[in-house]
Amino acid sequence: MLRRALIRGAAAGLLLLLALAALACATAGTQDPGPDPARVRVLVDLKEDRSLFNQFDDTTPYTSWDWGLYLVHEGRNVPLRPDPPQELKVIRTPRLVRDTVFLAPPGKHTLRLIVHGSVGVRQGWTYWPITTVLVNQTFELELKPGGKTTLRPTLVHSNDRGNLIDPYSVPRGN
């Protein structure tokens, strides 16, 4: 009886720790833009070539998109906050069309636009995602307090063979 109570207590504690960790990840801070932030408008219009997937038994009818604009700070990508707030992860649509404004602190900064699109495929009993579109592009900008600028991805890596694109293999300078 005591053993069962200890196991339940340990399980409850583990669940509590997992819930706190999930909450910390979900509320991971965005960059504080300060009192008079710059407004960075990002225009994205991307889609994948569905004919790449004719060889598979089944595919998802949508692409799963994750994207965002990040401030590169001390080797880390710190997310910038969209204004107004909106979902940037797990967007399920065949085409990603966005006109989004991000708030950024004024000053000279490196910003990174990351867009990842993947399609779920099935061959036999196995399902897996195949990356079809990837943007990993940096921009060197001097942002003025209250200023406005517009960015568009110009370096889009697409998958023309239906093979997995490794997002970490894209050259860092792009």
LOZAGU-453137 format. One record per residue (C-alpha): x, y, z. Coordinates in steps of 0.1 Angstrom, whole numbers, padded with zeros to 4 digits, always signed. Example, Ala and Ser with C-alpha at 12.3 -4.5 7.8 and 13.67 -1.06 7.14 Angstrom:
2
+0123-0045+0078
+0137-0011+0071
# end
This chain:
174
+0000+0000+0000
+0028+0024+0009
+0047+0015-0022
+0016+0022-0044
+0012+0056-0027
+0049+0065-0032
+0046+0055-0069
+0015+0077-0073
+0032+0106-0055
+0063+0103-0077
+0041+0101-0109
+0021+0132-0098
+0054+0150-0091
+0068+0140-0125
+0035+0152-0142
+0038+0185-0123
+0074+0190-0135
+0064+0181-0171
+0035+0206-0169
+0058+0233-0156
+0084+0226-0182
+0057+0228-0209
+0045+0261-0195
+0080+0275-0195
+0085+0265-0231
+0051+0278-0242
+0057+0312-0226
+0094+0314-0235
+0101+0351-0238
+0100+0371-0269
+0124+0400-0273
+0113+0431-0254
+0109+0457-0282
+0112+0487-0258
+0090+0518-0255
+0093+0530-0291
+0098+0498-0312
+0106+0495-0349
+0079+0478-0369
+0093+0451-0393
+0067+0440-0419
+0073+0406-0433
+0055+0395-0465
+0055+0357-0471
+0038+0338-0500
+0050+0302-0502
+0036+0269-0514
+0049+0235-0522
+0047+0214-0554
+0022+0187-0546
+0033+0166-0576
+0064+0156-0556
+0042+0133-0535
+0025+0112-0562
+0049+0084-0554
+0036+0079-0519
+0005+0059-0507
-0010+0089-0490
-0002+0126-0481
-0017+0152-0459
-0039+0176-0478
-0021+0205-0463
+0015+0217-0455
+0024+0222-0419
+0041+0256-0416
+0062+0270-0388
+0077+0304-0392
+0089+0336-0374
+0112+0365-0373
+0141+0363-0348
+0166+0387-0334
+0201+0371-0335
+0216+0378-0301
+0247+0361-0287
+0244+0331-0311
+0207+0326-0303
+0175+0332-0323
+0153+0353-0300
+0117+0354-0313
+0102+0388-0321
+0066+0394-0312
+0040+0399-0339
+0016+0428-0336
-0012+0420-0333
-0005+0386-0318
-0010+0356-0340
-0001+0319-0343
+0032+0313-0361
+0036+0275-0355
+0017+0245-0369
-0003+0264-0395
-0020+0238-0416
-0027+0252-0451
-0015+0243-0486
-0001+0279-0491
+0014+0302-0465
+0004+0338-0472
+0012+0363-0444
+0015+0400-0441
+0027+0403-0405
+0043+0431-0385
+0069+0423-0358
+0080+0446-0331
+0118+0450-0328
+0141+0470-0306
+0157+0500-0323
+0194+0498-0333
+0217+0478-0355
+0206+0442-0355
+0208+0409-0374
+0173+0395-0380
+0166+0360-0392
+0135+0349-0410
+0129+0312-0407
+0100+0295-0425
+0097+0257-0425
+0070+0238-0445
+0065+0201-0444
+0040+0176-0458
+0031+0143-0440
+0035+0113-0462
+0027+0076-0458
+0044+0047-0475
+0030+0014-0463
+0024+0016-0426
+0050+0044-0419
+0041+0081-0418
+0068+0108-0417
+0071+0145-0426
+0091+0157-0456
+0104+0192-0456
+0094+0209-0488
+0101+0246-0483
+0127+0262-0461
+0137+0299-0456
+0166+0306-0433
+0177+0341-0443
+0195+0368-0423
+0190+0406-0427
+0214+0432-0414
+0193+0462-0405
+0196+0496-0387
+0162+0500-0371
+0151+0535-0361
+0128+0541-0331
+0092+0540-0344
+0106+0533-0379
+0091+0509-0404
+0108+0484-0428
+0095+0456-0450
+0112+0422-0456
+0105+0394-0481
+0123+0361-0483
+0145+0360-0514
+0164+0328-0506
+0139+0300-0507
+0152+0264-0506
+0127+0240-0520
+0127+0202-0523
+0126+0192-0559
+0132+0155-0554
+0108+0146-0525
+0138+0140-0502
+0142+0154-0467
+0158+0188-0466
+0179+0192-0434
+0172+0227-0421
+0206+0228-0404
+0224+0222-0436
+0215+0256-0451
+0246+0279-0451
+0245+0303-0421
+0250+0334-0442
+0218+0330-0462
# end
